[in-house]
Amino acid sequence: MTSLTLVRRIKARPQIVFDAVTTPDGIAQWWGPDSGPVLAAEVDLRVGGRYRVRFRRMLDSTEYESSGEFLEIARPELVVMSWRWSDGMADPGESRVQFALKAIPEGTELTFTHSQLEDVEETRLSHEAGWMGAFDKLESLFATAG
């Protein structure tokens, strides 16, 4: 198994970033690797609760869906959840996603880890590119905040 870690600085307080990564309205604004829309976002934010996100890539109009279960929640510092692609994606295994949020003077330092990925470099690189695109959008949401 392999993993990837990305760190971003977001110009918003941790509670605001927490809501952006855990509510349907928040997820709808940034999820997905490019400017394609989020088609569905469902969240039952409790340990053992489920989530489901469906989005369309603008590049080729392909739709993707991921879902999983919330494993750990510590508002507003941490969200850990299982991750599985739906719809017969090439990577059928379940992995783990973690959002760790830390208050910094500029807002929030988000440390994102996607672990238990299939140990294939192409899989890690594909997930990394997708999450980097999504986090570019998340950062842009709050870029003008003071």
PyMOL CGO cylinders between C-alpha atoms (Angstrom):
from pymol import cmd
from pymol.cgo import CYLINDER

trace = [
    CYLINDER, 0.00, 0.00, 0.00, 1.07, 3.56, -0.61, 0.3, 1, 1, 1, 1, 1, 1,
    CYLINDER, 1.07, 3.56, -0.61, -0.08, 7.02, 0.44, 0.3, 1, 1, 1, 1, 1, 1,
    CYLINDER, -0.08, 7.02, 0.44, 0.15, 10.68, -0.44, 0.3, 1, 1, 1, 1, 1, 1,
    CYLINDER, 0.15, 10.68, -0.44, 0.18, 13.78, 1.73, 0.3, 1, 1, 1, 1, 1, 1,
    CYLINDER, 0.18, 13.78, 1.73, -0.61, 17.33, 0.62, 0.3, 1, 1, 1, 1, 1, 1,
    CYLINDER, -0.61, 17.33, 0.62, -0.37, 20.49, 2.75, 0.3, 1, 1, 1, 1, 1, 1,
    CYLINDER, -0.37, 20.49, 2.75, -2.27, 23.67, 1.93, 0.3, 1, 1, 1, 1, 1, 1,
    CYLINDER, -2.27, 23.67, 1.93, -2.69, 27.01, 3.68, 0.3, 1, 1, 1, 1, 1, 1,
    CYLINDER, -2.69, 27.01, 3.68, -6.22, 28.32, 3.44, 0.3, 1, 1, 1, 1, 1, 1,
    CYLINDER, -6.22, 28.32, 3.44, -7.29, 31.85, 4.33, 0.3, 1, 1, 1, 1, 1, 1,
    CYLINDER, -7.29, 31.85, 4.33, -10.19, 30.85, 6.56, 0.3, 1, 1, 1, 1, 1, 1,
    CYLINDER, -10.19, 30.85, 6.56, -10.58, 29.72, 10.16, 0.3, 1, 1, 1, 1, 1, 1,
    CYLINDER, -10.58, 29.72, 10.16, -10.52, 25.94, 10.81, 0.3, 1, 1, 1, 1, 1, 1,
    CYLINDER, -10.52, 25.94, 10.81, -14.28, 25.82, 11.52, 0.3, 1, 1, 1, 1, 1, 1,
    CYLINDER, -14.28, 25.82, 11.52, -15.02, 27.32, 8.10, 0.3, 1, 1, 1, 1, 1, 1,
    CYLINDER, -15.02, 27.32, 8.10, -12.66, 24.89, 6.35, 0.3, 1, 1, 1, 1, 1, 1,
    CYLINDER, -12.66, 24.89, 6.35, -14.12, 22.02, 8.39, 0.3, 1, 1, 1, 1, 1, 1,
    CYLINDER, -14.12, 22.02, 8.39, -17.60, 22.94, 7.13, 0.3, 1, 1, 1, 1, 1, 1,
    CYLINDER, -17.60, 22.94, 7.13, -16.28, 23.17, 3.55, 0.3, 1, 1, 1, 1, 1, 1,
    CYLINDER, -16.28, 23.17, 3.55, -15.02, 19.58, 3.72, 0.3, 1, 1, 1, 1, 1, 1,
    CYLINDER, -15.02, 19.58, 3.72, -17.95, 18.07, 5.65, 0.3, 1, 1, 1, 1, 1, 1,
    CYLINDER, -17.95, 18.07, 5.65, -21.19, 19.66, 4.42, 0.3, 1, 1, 1, 1, 1, 1,
    CYLINDER, -21.19, 19.66, 4.42, -22.99, 19.10, 1.11, 0.3, 1, 1, 1, 1, 1, 1,
    CYLINDER, -22.99, 19.10, 1.11, -22.98, 22.84, 0.33, 0.3, 1, 1, 1, 1, 1, 1,
    CYLINDER, -22.98, 22.84, 0.33, -19.28, 23.12, 1.12, 0.3, 1, 1, 1, 1, 1, 1,
    CYLINDER, -19.28, 23.12, 1.12, -18.30, 20.03, -0.86, 0.3, 1, 1, 1, 1, 1, 1,
    CYLINDER, -18.30, 20.03, -0.86, -20.30, 21.24, -3.87, 0.3, 1, 1, 1, 1, 1, 1,
    CYLINDER, -20.30, 21.24, -3.87, -17.98, 24.25, -4.16, 0.3, 1, 1, 1, 1, 1, 1,
    CYLINDER, -17.98, 24.25, -4.16, -14.64, 22.48, -4.49, 0.3, 1, 1, 1, 1, 1, 1,
    CYLINDER, -14.64, 22.48, -4.49, -14.76, 18.68, -4.91, 0.3, 1, 1, 1, 1, 1, 1,
    CYLINDER, -14.76, 18.68, -4.91, -13.34, 17.26, -8.13, 0.3, 1, 1, 1, 1, 1, 1,
    CYLINDER, -13.34, 17.26, -8.13, -10.11, 17.76, -10.08, 0.3, 1, 1, 1, 1, 1, 1,
    CYLINDER, -10.11, 17.76, -10.08, -11.22, 20.56, -12.40, 0.3, 1, 1, 1, 1, 1, 1,
    CYLINDER, -11.22, 20.56, -12.40, -14.03, 23.06, -12.93, 0.3, 1, 1, 1, 1, 1, 1,
    CYLINDER, -14.03, 23.06, -12.93, -16.63, 20.35, -13.55, 0.3, 1, 1, 1, 1, 1, 1,
    CYLINDER, -16.63, 20.35, -13.55, -19.69, 20.41, -11.31, 0.3, 1, 1, 1, 1, 1, 1,
    CYLINDER, -19.69, 20.41, -11.31, -20.52, 18.36, -8.23, 0.3, 1, 1, 1, 1, 1, 1,
    CYLINDER, -20.52, 18.36, -8.23, -23.72, 16.54, -9.18, 0.3, 1, 1, 1, 1, 1, 1,
    CYLINDER, -23.72, 16.54, -9.18, -24.56, 15.11, -5.75, 0.3, 1, 1, 1, 1, 1, 1,
    CYLINDER, -24.56, 15.11, -5.75, -23.16, 15.48, -2.24, 0.3, 1, 1, 1, 1, 1, 1,
    CYLINDER, -23.16, 15.48, -2.24, -24.69, 13.55, 0.65, 0.3, 1, 1, 1, 1, 1, 1,
    CYLINDER, -24.69, 13.55, 0.65, -23.24, 13.65, 4.16, 0.3, 1, 1, 1, 1, 1, 1,
    CYLINDER, -23.24, 13.65, 4.16, -24.27, 12.01, 7.44, 0.3, 1, 1, 1, 1, 1, 1,
    CYLINDER, -24.27, 12.01, 7.44, -21.58, 13.63, 9.61, 0.3, 1, 1, 1, 1, 1, 1,
    CYLINDER, -21.58, 13.63, 9.61, -21.16, 11.24, 12.54, 0.3, 1, 1, 1, 1, 1, 1,
    CYLINDER, -21.16, 11.24, 12.54, -18.80, 8.38, 13.25, 0.3, 1, 1, 1, 1, 1, 1,
    CYLINDER, -18.80, 8.38, 13.25, -20.28, 5.50, 11.30, 0.3, 1, 1, 1, 1, 1, 1,
    CYLINDER, -20.28, 5.50, 11.30, -22.23, 7.89, 9.07, 0.3, 1, 1, 1, 1, 1, 1,
    CYLINDER, -22.23, 7.89, 9.07, -21.85, 7.69, 5.31, 0.3, 1, 1, 1, 1, 1, 1,
    CYLINDER, -21.85, 7.69, 5.31, -21.03, 10.16, 2.58, 0.3, 1, 1, 1, 1, 1, 1,
    CYLINDER, -21.03, 10.16, 2.58, -21.35, 10.07, -1.21, 0.3, 1, 1, 1, 1, 1, 1,
    CYLINDER, -21.35, 10.07, -1.21, -20.05, 12.55, -3.77, 0.3, 1, 1, 1, 1, 1, 1,
    CYLINDER, -20.05, 12.55, -3.77, -20.68, 12.43, -7.52, 0.3, 1, 1, 1, 1, 1, 1,
    CYLINDER, -20.68, 12.43, -7.52, -18.92, 14.87, -9.85, 0.3, 1, 1, 1, 1, 1, 1,
    CYLINDER, -18.92, 14.87, -9.85, -18.30, 15.44, -13.56, 0.3, 1, 1, 1, 1, 1, 1,
    CYLINDER, -18.30, 15.44, -13.56, -14.88, 16.21, -14.99, 0.3, 1, 1, 1, 1, 1, 1,
    CYLINDER, -14.88, 16.21, -14.99, -14.99, 19.19, -17.32, 0.3, 1, 1, 1, 1, 1, 1,
    CYLINDER, -14.99, 19.19, -17.32, -12.12, 17.79, -19.42, 0.3, 1, 1, 1, 1, 1, 1,
    CYLINDER, -12.12, 17.79, -19.42, -14.03, 14.80, -20.82, 0.3, 1, 1, 1, 1, 1, 1,
    CYLINDER, -14.03, 14.80, -20.82, -17.51, 14.99, -19.20, 0.3, 1, 1, 1, 1, 1, 1,
    CYLINDER, -17.51, 14.99, -19.20, -16.88, 11.68, -17.40, 0.3, 1, 1, 1, 1, 1, 1,
    CYLINDER, -16.88, 11.68, -17.40, -18.78, 11.24, -14.14, 0.3, 1, 1, 1, 1, 1, 1,
    CYLINDER, -18.78, 11.24, -14.14, -17.14, 9.80, -11.03, 0.3, 1, 1, 1, 1, 1, 1,
    CYLINDER, -17.14, 9.80, -11.03, -18.53, 8.85, -7.65, 0.3, 1, 1, 1, 1, 1, 1,
    CYLINDER, -18.53, 8.85, -7.65, -16.82, 8.17, -4.36, 0.3, 1, 1, 1, 1, 1, 1,
    CYLINDER, -16.82, 8.17, -4.36, -18.33, 7.14, -1.07, 0.3, 1, 1, 1, 1, 1, 1,
    CYLINDER, -18.33, 7.14, -1.07, -17.40, 5.89, 2.34, 0.3, 1, 1, 1, 1, 1, 1,
    CYLINDER, -17.40, 5.89, 2.34, -17.88, 6.06, 6.07, 0.3, 1, 1, 1, 1, 1, 1,
    CYLINDER, -17.88, 6.06, 6.07, -16.77, 8.62, 8.64, 0.3, 1, 1, 1, 1, 1, 1,
    CYLINDER, -16.77, 8.62, 8.64, -14.27, 6.90, 10.95, 0.3, 1, 1, 1, 1, 1, 1,
    CYLINDER, -14.27, 6.90, 10.95, -13.20, 9.79, 13.19, 0.3, 1, 1, 1, 1, 1, 1,
    CYLINDER, -13.20, 9.79, 13.19, -14.48, 13.34, 13.69, 0.3, 1, 1, 1, 1, 1, 1,
    CYLINDER, -14.48, 13.34, 13.69, -13.00, 15.99, 15.99, 0.3, 1, 1, 1, 1, 1, 1,
    CYLINDER, -13.00, 15.99, 15.99, -14.58, 19.33, 15.07, 0.3, 1, 1, 1, 1, 1, 1,
    CYLINDER, -14.58, 19.33, 15.07, -12.84, 21.46, 13.77, 0.3, 1, 1, 1, 1, 1, 1,
    CYLINDER, -12.84, 21.46, 13.77, -9.45, 19.72, 13.77, 0.3, 1, 1, 1, 1, 1, 1,
    CYLINDER, -9.45, 19.72, 13.77, -9.89, 16.32, 12.12, 0.3, 1, 1, 1, 1, 1, 1,
    CYLINDER, -9.89, 16.32, 12.12, -11.99, 14.24, 9.75, 0.3, 1, 1, 1, 1, 1, 1,
    CYLINDER, -11.99, 14.24, 9.75, -11.04, 10.68, 8.84, 0.3, 1, 1, 1, 1, 1, 1,
    CYLINDER, -11.04, 10.68, 8.84, -13.09, 8.62, 6.43, 0.3, 1, 1, 1, 1, 1, 1,
    CYLINDER, -13.09, 8.62, 6.43, -12.95, 5.53, 4.28, 0.3, 1, 1, 1, 1, 1, 1,
    CYLINDER, -12.95, 5.53, 4.28, -12.84, 6.10, 0.51, 0.3, 1, 1, 1, 1, 1, 1,
    CYLINDER, -12.84, 6.10, 0.51, -14.06, 3.91, -2.30, 0.3, 1, 1, 1, 1, 1, 1,
    CYLINDER, -14.06, 3.91, -2.30, -14.66, 4.66, -5.95, 0.3, 1, 1, 1, 1, 1, 1,
    CYLINDER, -14.66, 4.66, -5.95, -18.08, 3.61, -7.20, 0.3, 1, 1, 1, 1, 1, 1,
    CYLINDER, -18.08, 3.61, -7.20, -19.28, 2.76, -10.69, 0.3, 1, 1, 1, 1, 1, 1,
    CYLINDER, -19.28, 2.76, -10.69, -16.66, 0.12, -11.49, 0.3, 1, 1, 1, 1, 1, 1,
    CYLINDER, -16.66, 0.12, -11.49, -13.63, 2.38, -11.32, 0.3, 1, 1, 1, 1, 1, 1,
    CYLINDER, -13.63, 2.38, -11.32, -10.25, 0.79, -12.03, 0.3, 1, 1, 1, 1, 1, 1,
    CYLINDER, -10.25, 0.79, -12.03, -9.20, 1.11, -8.36, 0.3, 1, 1, 1, 1, 1, 1,
    CYLINDER, -9.20, 1.11, -8.36, -11.80, -1.04, -6.57, 0.3, 1, 1, 1, 1, 1, 1,
    CYLINDER, -11.80, -1.04, -6.57, -10.14, -1.11, -3.15, 0.3, 1, 1, 1, 1, 1, 1,
    CYLINDER, -10.14, -1.11, -3.15, -11.05, 0.89, -0.10, 0.3, 1, 1, 1, 1, 1, 1,
    CYLINDER, -11.05, 0.89, -0.10, -8.59, 3.48, 1.10, 0.3, 1, 1, 1, 1, 1, 1,
    CYLINDER, -8.59, 3.48, 1.10, -8.51, 6.10, 3.85, 0.3, 1, 1, 1, 1, 1, 1,
    CYLINDER, -8.51, 6.10, 3.85, -8.72, 9.90, 3.66, 0.3, 1, 1, 1, 1, 1, 1,
    CYLINDER, -8.72, 9.90, 3.66, -7.75, 12.29, 6.46, 0.3, 1, 1, 1, 1, 1, 1,
    CYLINDER, -7.75, 12.29, 6.46, -8.18, 16.06, 6.73, 0.3, 1, 1, 1, 1, 1, 1,
    CYLINDER, -8.18, 16.06, 6.73, -6.17, 17.52, 9.64, 0.3, 1, 1, 1, 1, 1, 1,
    CYLINDER, -6.17, 17.52, 9.64, -6.81, 21.23, 10.27, 0.3, 1, 1, 1, 1, 1, 1,
    CYLINDER, -6.81, 21.23, 10.27, -4.56, 23.48, 12.34, 0.3, 1, 1, 1, 1, 1, 1,
    CYLINDER, -4.56, 23.48, 12.34, -5.12, 27.16, 13.09, 0.3, 1, 1, 1, 1, 1, 1,
    CYLINDER, -5.12, 27.16, 13.09, -2.33, 29.41, 11.82, 0.3, 1, 1, 1, 1, 1, 1,
    CYLINDER, -2.33, 29.41, 11.82, -2.15, 33.23, 11.70, 0.3, 1, 1, 1, 1, 1, 1,
    CYLINDER, -2.15, 33.23, 11.70, -3.22, 33.24, 8.02, 0.3, 1, 1, 1, 1, 1, 1,
    CYLINDER, -3.22, 33.24, 8.02, -6.18, 30.91, 8.66, 0.3, 1, 1, 1, 1, 1, 1,
    CYLINDER, -6.18, 30.91, 8.66, -5.82, 27.13, 8.45, 0.3, 1, 1, 1, 1, 1, 1,
    CYLINDER, -5.82, 27.13, 8.45, -3.09, 24.70, 7.57, 0.3, 1, 1, 1, 1, 1, 1,
    CYLINDER, -3.09, 24.70, 7.57, -4.77, 21.69, 6.01, 0.3, 1, 1, 1, 1, 1, 1,
    CYLINDER, -4.77, 21.69, 6.01, -2.74, 18.48, 5.98, 0.3, 1, 1, 1, 1, 1, 1,
    CYLINDER, -2.74, 18.48, 5.98, -4.45, 15.95, 3.77, 0.3, 1, 1, 1, 1, 1, 1,
    CYLINDER, -4.45, 15.95, 3.77, -3.43, 12.30, 3.67, 0.3, 1, 1, 1, 1, 1, 1,
    CYLINDER, -3.43, 12.30, 3.67, -4.85, 9.66, 1.34, 0.3, 1, 1, 1, 1, 1, 1,
    CYLINDER, -4.85, 9.66, 1.34, -3.51, 6.31, 2.54, 0.3, 1, 1, 1, 1, 1, 1,
    CYLINDER, -3.51, 6.31, 2.54, -3.97, 2.61, 1.85, 0.3, 1, 1, 1, 1, 1, 1,
    CYLINDER, -3.97, 2.61, 1.85, -3.88, 3.27, -1.89, 0.3, 1, 1, 1, 1, 1, 1,
    CYLINDER, -3.88, 3.27, -1.89, -3.06, 0.47, -4.27, 0.3, 1, 1, 1, 1, 1, 1,
    CYLINDER, -3.06, 0.47, -4.27, 0.73, 0.19, -4.48, 0.3, 1, 1, 1, 1, 1, 1,
    CYLINDER, 0.73, 0.19, -4.48, 0.90, 1.27, -8.11, 0.3, 1, 1, 1, 1, 1, 1,
    CYLINDER, 0.90, 1.27, -8.11, 2.62, 4.55, -8.96, 0.3, 1, 1, 1, 1, 1, 1,
    CYLINDER, 2.62, 4.55, -8.96, -0.05, 5.41, -11.53, 0.3, 1, 1, 1, 1, 1, 1,
    CYLINDER, -0.05, 5.41, -11.53, -2.76, 5.13, -8.86, 0.3, 1, 1, 1, 1, 1, 1,
    CYLINDER, -2.76, 5.13, -8.86, -0.92, 7.43, -6.46, 0.3, 1, 1, 1, 1, 1, 1,
    CYLINDER, -0.92, 7.43, -6.46, -0.16, 9.98, -9.19, 0.3, 1, 1, 1, 1, 1, 1,
    CYLINDER, -0.16, 9.98, -9.19, -3.75, 9.97, -10.43, 0.3, 1, 1, 1, 1, 1, 1,
    CYLINDER, -3.75, 9.97, -10.43, -5.13, 10.57, -6.93, 0.3, 1, 1, 1, 1, 1, 1,
    CYLINDER, -5.13, 10.57, -6.93, -2.50, 13.24, -6.27, 0.3, 1, 1, 1, 1, 1, 1,
    CYLINDER, -2.50, 13.24, -6.27, -3.42, 15.15, -9.45, 0.3, 1, 1, 1, 1, 1, 1,
    CYLINDER, -3.42, 15.15, -9.45, -7.11, 14.94, -8.62, 0.3, 1, 1, 1, 1, 1, 1,
    CYLINDER, -7.11, 14.94, -8.62, -6.72, 16.14, -5.05, 0.3, 1, 1, 1, 1, 1, 1,
    CYLINDER, -6.72, 16.14, -5.05, -4.34, 18.93, -6.07, 0.3, 1, 1, 1, 1, 1, 1,
    CYLINDER, -4.34, 18.93, -6.07, -6.96, 20.23, -8.51, 0.3, 1, 1, 1, 1, 1, 1,
    CYLINDER, -6.96, 20.23, -8.51, -9.66, 20.01, -5.85, 0.3, 1, 1, 1, 1, 1, 1,
    CYLINDER, -9.66, 20.01, -5.85, -7.53, 21.81, -3.25, 0.3, 1, 1, 1, 1, 1, 1,
    CYLINDER, -7.53, 21.81, -3.25, -6.70, 24.55, -5.76, 0.3, 1, 1, 1, 1, 1, 1,
    CYLINDER, -6.70, 24.55, -5.76, -10.46, 25.20, -5.91, 0.3, 1, 1, 1, 1, 1, 1,
    CYLINDER, -10.46, 25.20, -5.91, -10.78, 25.05, -2.10, 0.3, 1, 1, 1, 1, 1, 1,
    CYLINDER, -10.78, 25.05, -2.10, -7.97, 27.59, -1.68, 0.3, 1, 1, 1, 1, 1, 1,
    CYLINDER, -7.97, 27.59, -1.68, -9.55, 29.84, -4.31, 0.3, 1, 1, 1, 1, 1, 1,
    CYLINDER, -9.55, 29.84, -4.31, -12.82, 29.95, -2.38, 0.3, 1, 1, 1, 1, 1, 1,
    CYLINDER, -12.82, 29.95, -2.38, -11.08, 31.79, 0.43, 0.3, 1, 1, 1, 1, 1, 1,
    CYLINDER, -11.08, 31.79, 0.43, -8.24, 33.52, -1.44, 0.3, 1, 1, 1, 1, 1, 1,
    CYLINDER, -8.24, 33.52, -1.44, -9.58, 37.03, -0.84, 0.3, 1, 1, 1, 1, 1, 1,
    CYLINDER, -9.58, 37.03, -0.84, -10.41, 36.52, 2.83, 0.3, 1, 1, 1, 1, 1, 1,
    CYLINDER, -10.41, 36.52, 2.83, -8.61, 38.79, 5.24, 0.3, 1, 1, 1, 1, 1, 1,
]
cmd.load_cgo(trace, "trace")
